[in-house]
Amino acid sequence: MTKDGNRRPRASMKLLLINPNTTASMTERMVELAQAMLPIGCTVTGATARFGASYVACRAAYVVAGHAALDAYAQHGHDVDVVLLACFGDPGLGGLKELARQPVVGMAEASCLLAAAFGGKFAIVTGGHRWEPMLEEFASSIGLRSRLAGVATVAPTGAEIAAHPERALALLADACTSVVQRTGASSVILGGAGLAGLAAQLADAVPVPVIDSLEAGIGAALAIARLQTAKARAAEFAPSPPVETVGLSKSLAKAFNDQA
């Protein structure tokens, strides 16, 4: 604290980036991109899901990814300042916010809140057709369904786009432009771990702002870490009472009993 009672700005921040997909190369790519977005003195560590789908692209994989995200936090979340759940759709976000001792930011939640700040309605473009109803439900869960103009999906999954991003740029630009023309959206979120880093390359081809979901998540993580707020001791994300568990990893079982 300064003499006038104000908080000092953070000189550093340790960020844990959790990828609840099991593809380690995707984690490594996001960590590299995230580190380049962070100020000097801030560091990012990646944690890849130990189990589950190589890339979340359906409801069943999404449910498993929520468990994997909690498991990754329990193993790697000890000496960090803020946690970023780096999977668009934010599987396990509510559970992480309850379990973690640090602030938790969801990549999709941060993107939608940023898009809403542009004014008007926003659209989402992502890979994998099954995401459309899932993302509509997600927008409802965070209270922004009325601001969502529409979701456009392209056939390649995010994993396929990440493997060959240069091949997908024209497809993504067309999808972004089409959803803007169809819905009148004031901004477009390019959503997904596999699409991270591509928004800037589409900016000149799309007539409204294009939001990179990873960049939005990093920005929100920085902002919330700088507040230096304490863990909530009341309401829905306060620590829960210890509970007996069966079949969980040792680190996750311990986290359930260390909350109080």
N, C-alpha and C positions, 0 to 999 in steps of 0.2 A: 504493500500500500504506500502511496505517496503521502506527504505531510498534509495535503488537503483532503485526504480520505479516498482518493480515486485509486483504482487498481492500476498497477504498472502493466504495460503491454507485455505479452509473453515474448521472451527472447528465443524460445524454442518450443517445439511441439513434437511429440511422438505419436504417430498415427498408425493404427493397425487397420490394414485393408483386408477384409475377409471376402474371399471368393468362394461361395457355396457350390460352385461347379467344381468338378474334380480335375479340370485341365490346368496343370501347373504352368504351362506356357502362357496361358491367358492371364494368370496371376502375375507372372513376371512382366508381361507387357504392360498391365495396368500399373504395377509398381513403378516401372520406368517412366510412364507418362505422368503418374501422380507426383513423383519426385521432381519432375521438371516444372510442375505447376506450383510447388510449394516454395515459400521464401527460404533464403539461406538460414540455416540453423534448425530447420524442421526436417524430420526424417519419417520415412514410411516403411513399414514392414508388412510383407504379404503373408497370408495364411490361406492355404488351399484346403478345401473339404477333403476329409479322409475317406469319405464314402458318398455314394449317390451317383447322379448322372454326370456324364462328361460335360453336358451343357443343359441347363434347365429349359425345357421347351414344351412342357405339358404339366397338368395339375399334379399328377402323381410325383413327378420329379421335383416339383415345387414344394410339396409337403416334406419330402425327404430332405431337401435342401435347407429347410428351416431348422431341422434337427442338426444337420451338419454345421450350420452357422453357429448354433449354440455350442456345439462340441469344439469348434475351432476357437471360439472366444475363450472357453474354459481352459484350453491348452496354451493359448498365446496372449491372452489379454491382461497380463499381470502388470507390466511396467509400461503402460501407454497412457496418453492423455485423452484420446478420443478414438472411437471405432467407426469405420466406414463399412457398411454392408454393400459390397460392390457387385450386386446382381440386380438388374432392372426388374422390378416387381417386388423387391425387398422381402424374400422369404425369411420368416422368423423374426421380422423387425420388432414386433411387440414384445416377444419373449426376450430378445436381446436387450431391449430398453429396460425391462424389468430385472434381468439377471446381472447386467453389467454394472460395475461400480463407476464407470466413466460415461460421458455422453455418447450416444449412438446416433449416427446419421445414416439414413437409407438413401441410396442413390436415386431411386425412383421418387421417393417423397421429396427430396431436395430439388429434383428436376421439375416436378409439378409445381412446387411452391415458387420456384424461380420463374417458370413460365407464366404463372398467374400474375406475377409482378409486372409483366410486360403489358398487362391489360387485355381485355377481351377474352376470347377463348383460345385454347391451345390444342394442338394435335400431337399425336405420338406416331413415330415411324420406327418399326423394329423388325427383326427377322423371326420368321416362324409363325404360321397362320394361327396356331392355337392361342397365341398371346392376346388376340383381340378381345375376347370376352373376359379373359383374366385381368387385363389392364383396365377395362371398364369397371370391373368389380373393385380393383385396387383403388381407382380414383374415387369411387363411392366410399370406400373404407376410410379415406383421409379427408372426406368432406369436400372434394373438388369435382364430383361427377358433373355438376352443372357447368363447370368451366371447361370440361373436356369436349372439344368439338368433334373428335373422331380419332380412331386408331387405324393406321394403314400398316399392313404387314407385307413383307416380301417373302418369296418362297425360300430362299436360302436361310438357314438358321444363323444365329449370331456366331456360332463356332465356324461355320463355313465362310462367313464374311470375314472373320478374323484371319482365317487361313489365307485368303486371297482378297484383301481389301480393295486393291486397284480394280479388280473385275466388278466390284459391286457399286462403285461410285456413281456410275450413270443410272443404274437401277434405283439407288437410294435417292438421287436427285430427282428423278422422275416421280418417285413415290411421294416425296416431300411436296413437290410442286402440285401434284395432282390432289393431295389431301387438302392443301390450302385453297385451291380453286373450288373443290367440292364442298368444303365446310366453312370457308371464310375465316379460318384460324389466323390469329395474330402472331403466333409463333409455333415452332415445331420442335419437339424433343426428339433427338436421335437416341433412342433408348437401347441400352444393352452393353454388357461388358465387351462383347465382340465387336461393337461399333465404336468403342471409345477412341477418340483421337481423329475421327473422320469428319466431324461437324465443320471444322474450319475449311476443309476442302470442298464443302458443298455450299458455302456461304454465298458465293457469287452466282450460283445457279438457282437459288431458291429466293423468292421475293419477300420473305419474312425472316426474322431471326431464327437461326438453327442452334439449338442448345445441346451441347455435349453432356451426356448424363454423368460421366465421370468428373468432368470439370465442375459441374453443378454440385456434386457431392463433396468434392475437395473444398470448394468455396464455403459450403455450409459447415463442414468440419472445422475449418479455420475460424469461422465466425463464432461457433459455439464454444470452441476451446478457449478463445480469447476472453469469453465471459467469466471463465473460471468458477462456474457455479458448482455447488455441491450436489451430490446425489439426492434425489427426492426422498423424503422420509415419510411422505403421506401420499394419498391418492393412488391411481391405478398402476404407476410404475415404481412405487416404493418397493424395497426388498420384501420378498414373501417369507413367511415362516419356514423353517427347515422342513423338509419332507423326505420320507424314505423312498428310495428309488431302487429299481431292479434292472440290470442289464445295460446300464449306461457306462460310458468310459469312466475311469477313476476320476479324471479331472472334472468331467461334467457332474458326476454324482457329488463331488466335493463342493462344486459351485452351488448346487441346490441347497447344500447344508451350511454354506458360509455366508448366505445373504444377510441374515439378521445381524 
